[in-house]
Every structure is written in structure tokens, then in C-alpha cells.
Amino acid sequence: MEIEIELMEKEAFGEVVSEGIFETIVIWKDGDWSIVGSAHHQSRVGKQEPLMYIYKEQLQQMDVQQDSIQYLIKQIEDALNGISVKAFCD
């Protein structure tokens, strides 16, 4: 049985995205995430390759509401589990 990887701290992630208090968020392959430039991000750099980056300016082009945040989280979790996605990130 394969273990499904989930995005960590989903509620905090949703708050960060909805409040726009970031320029770039890194999603790590283990489901963790960090804001570029934060102490948490600095502690992860070089230890693991990121899965994707999410850019504030990309999200500003859409009306970020709870439904779209939940959709973004689903897209991230699909990518974490090897499912090809068309997301707002690279």
C-alpha cells in the first residue's frame, strides 16, 4: 500500500496565501512548505530539492478565495503524489 503525501500545516498555508504575506513559497517533496527568505526556508535549502515554487504575483491574477485555496492545496498534493497537474506554480 502506497502512502499518500499531504501538504503540511494546510490551515496556516491557506492563511498565508489568502493574506498574501509572501513573495514566493517553496513546496518541498515531503509535503512541507516555507516562505522564501524565512528561517525555516534557510534551514531546508541544500538539504532537499523543492518540488515547486508558488509566486504571489501568479496568485494575484486570480481571485484567491477559500475554494481556490482548497483547489491549490489539492493540486499541490496531487503533485506530491506524482500526479501530473496544471497548477499556478512551476
VMD Tcl script that builds the backbone (N, CA, C; Angstrom):
set m [mol new atoms 270]
animate dup $m
set s [atomselect $m all]
$s set {name element resname resid chain x y z} {
  {N N MET 1 A 0.847 -1.184 0.000}
  {CA C MET 1 A 0.000 0.000 0.000}
  {C C MET 1 A 0.891 1.247 0.000}
  {N N GLU 2 A 0.598 2.137 -0.891}
  {CA C GLU 2 A 1.380 3.363 -1.029}
  {C C GLU 2 A 0.842 4.443 -0.092}
  {N N ILE 3 A 1.753 5.130 0.573}
  {CA C ILE 3 A 1.371 6.210 1.487}
  {C C ILE 3 A 1.190 7.492 0.687}
  {N N GLU 4 A 0.085 8.171 0.932}
  {CA C GLU 4 A -0.179 9.435 0.242}
  {C C GLU 4 A 0.453 10.582 1.024}
  {N N ILE 5 A 1.168 11.442 0.311}
  {CA C ILE 5 A 1.797 12.605 0.937}
  {C C ILE 5 A 0.802 13.760 0.923}
  {N N GLU 6 A 0.662 14.420 2.065}
  {CA C GLU 6 A -0.229 15.573 2.180}
  {C C GLU 6 A 0.581 16.825 2.466}
  {N N LEU 7 A 0.025 17.952 2.092}
  {CA C LEU 7 A 0.628 19.240 2.418}
  {C C LEU 7 A 0.536 19.448 3.925}
  {N N MET 8 A 1.653 19.812 4.538}
  {CA C MET 8 A 1.681 20.048 5.985}
  {C C MET 8 A 1.092 21.420 6.309}
  {N N GLU 9 A 0.527 21.524 7.491}
  {CA C GLU 9 A 0.021 22.801 8.004}
  {C C GLU 9 A -0.889 23.508 6.988}
  {N N LYS 10 A -1.909 22.798 6.526}
  {CA C LYS 10 A -2.800 23.330 5.486}
  {C C LYS 10 A -3.482 24.632 5.902}
  {N N GLU 11 A -3.923 24.699 7.155}
  {CA C GLU 11 A -4.622 25.905 7.609}
  {C C GLU 11 A -3.698 27.122 7.569}
  {N N ALA 12 A -2.482 26.954 8.069}
  {CA C ALA 12 A -1.508 28.056 8.041}
  {C C ALA 12 A -1.162 28.422 6.602}
  {N N PHE 13 A -1.025 27.422 5.740}
  {CA C PHE 13 A -0.744 27.667 4.327}
  {C C PHE 13 A -1.862 28.510 3.713}
  {N N GLY 14 A -3.108 28.131 3.979}
  {CA C GLY 14 A -4.251 28.878 3.462}
  {C C GLY 14 A -4.266 30.323 3.927}
  {N N GLU 15 A -3.912 30.546 5.191}
  {CA C GLU 15 A -3.865 31.910 5.723}
  {C C GLU 15 A -2.782 32.734 5.035}
  {N N VAL 16 A -1.608 32.144 4.852}
  {CA C VAL 16 A -0.503 32.845 4.188}
  {C C VAL 16 A -0.903 33.222 2.768}
  {N N VAL 17 A -1.515 32.288 2.048}
  {CA C VAL 17 A -1.925 32.552 0.667}
  {C C VAL 17 A -3.018 33.612 0.625}
  {N N SER 18 A -4.042 33.475 1.467}
  {CA C SER 18 A -5.159 34.430 1.406}
  {C C SER 18 A -4.747 35.830 1.843}
  {N N GLU 19 A -3.801 35.930 2.774}
  {CA C GLU 19 A -3.342 37.243 3.236}
  {C C GLU 19 A -2.246 37.818 2.348}
  {N N GLY 20 A -1.679 36.995 1.480}
  {CA C GLY 20 A -0.653 37.474 0.552}
  {C C GLY 20 A 0.633 37.908 1.227}
  {N N ILE 21 A 0.971 37.267 2.345}
  {CA C ILE 21 A 2.162 37.684 3.096}
  {C C ILE 21 A 3.403 36.894 2.670}
  {N N PHE 22 A 3.646 36.842 1.384}
  {CA C PHE 22 A 4.801 36.138 0.840}
  {C C PHE 22 A 5.070 36.659 -0.560}
  {N N GLU 23 A 6.252 36.444 -1.042}
  {CA C GLU 23 A 6.567 36.681 -2.457}
  {C C GLU 23 A 6.642 35.343 -3.180}
  {N N THR 24 A 7.317 34.373 -2.529}
  {CA C THR 24 A 7.470 33.039 -3.100}
  {C C THR 24 A 7.374 32.010 -1.983}
  {N N ILE 25 A 6.605 30.961 -2.245}
  {CA C ILE 25 A 6.507 29.827 -1.326}
  {C C ILE 25 A 7.143 28.629 -2.016}
  {N N VAL 26 A 7.938 27.887 -1.265}
  {CA C VAL 26 A 8.530 26.651 -1.769}
  {C C VAL 26 A 7.744 25.480 -1.189}
  {N N ILE 27 A 7.376 24.538 -2.057}
  {CA C ILE 27 A 6.774 23.285 -1.607}
  {C C ILE 27 A 7.865 22.225 -1.703}
  {N N TRP 28 A 8.152 21.566 -0.582}
  {CA C TRP 28 A 9.191 20.534 -0.535}
  {C C TRP 28 A 8.578 19.171 -0.822}
  {N N LYS 29 A 9.386 18.252 -1.284}
  {CA C LYS 29 A 8.909 16.935 -1.713}
  {C C LYS 29 A 8.285 16.104 -0.597}
  {N N ASP 30 A 8.542 16.458 0.660}
  {CA C ASP 30 A 7.952 15.709 1.778}
  {C C ASP 30 A 6.622 16.303 2.247}
  {N N GLY 31 A 6.140 17.347 1.550}
  {CA C GLY 31 A 4.868 17.971 1.907}
  {C C GLY 31 A 5.011 19.209 2.765}
  {N N ASP 32 A 6.213 19.490 3.205}
  {CA C ASP 32 A 6.472 20.698 3.978}
  {C C ASP 32 A 6.497 21.888 3.017}
  {N N TRP 33 A 6.360 23.085 3.545}
  {CA C TRP 33 A 6.426 24.292 2.719}
  {C C TRP 33 A 7.077 25.402 3.533}
  {N N SER 34 A 7.608 26.375 2.833}
  {CA C SER 34 A 8.232 27.507 3.517}
  {C C SER 34 A 8.197 28.737 2.626}
  {N N ILE 35 A 8.235 29.885 3.273}
  {CA C ILE 35 A 8.308 31.152 2.557}
  {C C ILE 35 A 9.780 31.435 2.294}
  {N N VAL 36 A 10.108 31.734 1.032}
  {CA C VAL 36 A 11.496 32.021 0.681}
  {C C VAL 36 A 12.005 33.182 1.528}
  {N N GLY 37 A 13.174 32.999 2.112}
  {CA C GLY 37 A 13.783 34.020 2.954}
  {C C GLY 37 A 13.542 33.821 4.438}
  {N N SER 38 A 12.600 32.952 4.794}
  {CA C SER 38 A 12.324 32.701 6.211}
  {C C SER 38 A 13.408 31.803 6.810}
  {N N ALA 39 A 13.485 31.784 8.129}
  {CA C ALA 39 A 14.453 30.917 8.809}
  {C C ALA 39 A 14.181 29.451 8.478}
  {N N HIS 40 A 12.906 29.083 8.403}
  {CA C HIS 40 A 12.550 27.700 8.062}
  {C C HIS 40 A 13.057 27.355 6.664}
  {N N HIS 41 A 12.877 28.260 5.736}
  {CA C HIS 41 A 13.354 28.039 4.369}
  {C C HIS 41 A 14.868 27.881 4.353}
  {N N GLN 42 A 15.574 28.770 5.047}
  {CA C GLN 42 A 17.038 28.704 5.078}
  {C C GLN 42 A 17.522 27.378 5.656}
  {N N SER 43 A 16.788 26.829 6.614}
  {CA C SER 43 A 17.196 25.557 7.219}
  {C C SER 43 A 17.013 24.376 6.269}
  {N N ARG 44 A 16.167 24.536 5.252}
  {CA C ARG 44 A 15.900 23.441 4.309}
  {C C ARG 44 A 16.741 23.524 3.037}
  {N N VAL 45 A 17.195 24.708 2.692}
  {CA C VAL 45 A 17.941 24.910 1.448}
  {C C VAL 45 A 19.178 24.019 1.443}
  {N N GLY 46 A 19.359 23.320 0.336}
  {CA C GLY 46 A 20.521 22.461 0.167}
  {C C GLY 46 A 20.352 21.064 0.731}
  {N N LYS 47 A 19.322 20.852 1.524}
  {CA C LYS 47 A 19.091 19.532 2.110}
  {C C LYS 47 A 18.123 18.702 1.280}
  {N N GLN 48 A 17.259 19.373 0.548}
  {CA C GLN 48 A 16.285 18.677 -0.282}
  {C C GLN 48 A 15.898 19.582 -1.441}
  {N N GLU 49 A 15.674 18.973 -2.587}
  {CA C GLU 49 A 15.214 19.731 -3.744}
  {C C GLU 49 A 13.742 20.094 -3.561}
  {N N PRO 50 A 13.378 21.313 -3.913}
  {CA C PRO 50 A 11.959 21.681 -3.855}
  {C C PRO 50 A 11.163 20.953 -4.940}
  {N N LEU 51 A 9.896 20.742 -4.673}
  {CA C LEU 51 A 9.000 20.174 -5.670}
  {C C LEU 51 A 8.513 21.275 -6.604}
  {N N MET 52 A 8.154 22.432 -6.022}
  {CA C MET 52 A 7.623 23.531 -6.826}
  {C C MET 52 A 7.728 24.841 -6.063}
  {N N TYR 53 A 7.560 25.918 -6.810}
  {CA C TYR 53 A 7.511 27.266 -6.251}
  {C C TYR 53 A 6.146 27.853 -6.580}
  {N N ILE 54 A 5.606 28.612 -5.654}
  {CA C ILE 54 A 4.354 29.330 -5.877}
  {C C ILE 54 A 4.664 30.813 -5.707}
  {N N TYR 55 A 4.311 31.589 -6.720}
  {CA C TYR 55 A 4.647 33.010 -6.735}
  {C C TYR 55 A 3.411 33.858 -6.455}
  {N N LYS 56 A 3.577 34.827 -5.573}
  {CA C LYS 56 A 2.484 35.721 -5.196}
  {C C LYS 56 A 1.872 36.392 -6.419}
  {N N GLU 57 A 2.707 36.843 -7.329}
  {CA C GLU 57 A 2.175 37.573 -8.487}
  {C C GLU 57 A 1.291 36.676 -9.355}
  {N N GLN 58 A 1.563 35.378 -9.398}
  {CA C GLN 58 A 0.689 34.467 -10.142}
  {C C GLN 58 A -0.668 34.339 -9.458}
  {N N LEU 59 A -0.657 34.258 -8.138}
  {CA C LEU 59 A -1.914 34.107 -7.406}
  {C C LEU 59 A -2.730 35.389 -7.401}
  {N N GLN 60 A -2.069 36.540 -7.518}
  {CA C GLN 60 A -2.787 37.813 -7.542}
  {C C GLN 60 A -3.629 37.951 -8.802}
  {N N GLN 61 A -3.314 37.193 -9.828}
  {CA C GLN 61 A -4.070 37.264 -11.076}
  {C C GLN 61 A -5.423 36.573 -10.952}
  {N N MET 62 A -5.595 35.806 -9.895}
  {CA C MET 62 A -6.876 35.154 -9.673}
  {C C MET 62 A -7.477 35.691 -8.384}
  {N N ASP 63 A -8.753 35.538 -8.235}
  {CA C ASP 63 A -9.439 35.960 -7.018}
  {C C ASP 63 A -9.266 34.845 -5.991}
  {N N VAL 64 A -8.303 35.002 -5.087}
  {CA C VAL 64 A -7.977 33.942 -4.133}
  {C C VAL 64 A -9.024 33.914 -3.026}
  {N N GLN 65 A -9.871 32.904 -3.095}
  {CA C GLN 65 A -10.886 32.690 -2.079}
  {C C GLN 65 A -10.713 31.275 -1.552}
  {N N GLN 66 A -11.503 30.909 -0.563}
  {CA C GLN 66 A -11.339 29.608 0.080}
  {C C GLN 66 A -11.407 28.461 -0.925}
  {N N ASP 67 A -12.339 28.526 -1.888}
  {CA C ASP 67 A -12.450 27.454 -2.878}
  {C C ASP 67 A -11.180 27.322 -3.699}
  {N N SER 68 A -10.611 28.447 -4.111}
  {CA C SER 68 A -9.401 28.383 -4.929}
  {C C SER 68 A -8.194 27.950 -4.099}
  {N N ILE 69 A -8.165 28.283 -2.811}
  {CA C ILE 69 A -7.076 27.827 -1.944}
  {C C ILE 69 A -7.170 26.315 -1.768}
  {N N GLN 70 A -8.377 25.807 -1.566}
  {CA C GLN 70 A -8.554 24.357 -1.448}
  {C C GLN 70 A -8.156 23.656 -2.746}
  {N N TYR 71 A -8.485 24.267 -3.876}
  {CA C TYR 71 A -8.093 23.710 -5.172}
  {C C TYR 71 A -6.571 23.709 -5.304}
  {N N LEU 72 A -5.923 24.798 -4.898}
  {CA C LEU 72 A -4.466 24.884 -4.947}
  {C C LEU 72 A -3.841 23.796 -4.074}
  {N N ILE 73 A -4.372 23.606 -2.872}
  {CA C ILE 73 A -3.864 22.558 -1.983}
  {C C ILE 73 A -4.021 21.189 -2.632}
  {N N LYS 74 A -5.158 20.941 -3.261}
  {CA C LYS 74 A -5.387 19.656 -3.952}
  {C C LYS 74 A -4.375 19.474 -5.073}
  {N N GLN 75 A -4.108 20.524 -5.841}
  {CA C GLN 75 A -3.127 20.456 -6.920}
  {C C GLN 75 A -1.731 20.154 -6.369}
  {N N ILE 76 A -1.380 20.786 -5.267}
  {CA C ILE 76 A -0.075 20.545 -4.640}
  {C C ILE 76 A 0.023 19.095 -4.182}
  {N N GLU 77 A -1.025 18.601 -3.527}
  {CA C GLU 77 A -1.000 17.219 -3.042}
  {C C GLU 77 A -0.959 16.224 -4.192}
  {N N ASP 78 A -1.627 16.531 -5.287}
  {CA C ASP 78 A -1.520 15.663 -6.467}
  {C C ASP 78 A -0.076 15.620 -6.963}
  {N N ALA 79 A 0.566 16.782 -7.029}
  {CA C ALA 79 A 1.965 16.842 -7.472}
  {C C ALA 79 A 2.875 16.091 -6.500}
  {N N LEU 80 A 2.619 16.215 -5.205}
  {CA C LEU 80 A 3.410 15.496 -4.201}
  {C C LEU 80 A 3.327 13.988 -4.394}
  {N N ASN 81 A 2.210 13.538 -4.929}
  {CA C ASN 81 A 1.980 12.115 -5.113}
  {C C ASN 81 A 2.196 11.658 -6.549}
  {N N GLY 82 A 2.863 12.494 -7.335}
  {CA C GLY 82 A 3.255 12.094 -8.682}
  {C C GLY 82 A 2.179 12.203 -9.734}
  {N N ILE 83 A 1.096 12.891 -9.422}
  {CA C ILE 83 A 0.023 13.085 -10.395}
  {C C ILE 83 A 0.304 14.373 -11.149}
  {N N SER 84 A 0.290 14.302 -12.465}
  {CA C SER 84 A 0.560 15.478 -13.291}
  {C C SER 84 A -0.549 16.506 -13.090}
  {N N VAL 85 A -0.152 17.757 -12.887}
  {CA C VAL 85 A -1.133 18.809 -12.621}
  {C C VAL 85 A -0.871 20.027 -13.484}
  {N N LYS 86 A -1.933 20.778 -13.726}
  {CA C LYS 86 A -1.829 22.114 -14.317}
  {C C LYS 86 A -2.096 23.059 -13.167}
  {N N ALA 87 A -1.048 23.573 -12.585}
  {CA C ALA 87 A -1.204 24.404 -11.386}
  {C C ALA 87 A -0.764 25.824 -11.667}
  {N N PHE 88 A -0.832 26.653 -10.642}
  {CA C PHE 88 A -0.440 28.049 -10.715}
  {C C PHE 88 A 1.015 28.180 -10.313}
  {N N CYS 89 A 1.766 27.153 -10.450}
  {CA C CYS 89 A 3.134 27.134 -9.957}
  {C C CYS 89 A 4.026 26.441 -10.972}
  {N N ASP 90 A 5.332 26.407 -10.679}
  {CA C ASP 90 A 6.224 25.686 -11.592}
  {C C ASP 90 A 6.923 24.570 -10.856}
}
mol reanalyze $m
mol bondsrecalc $m
mol representation Tube
mol addrep $m
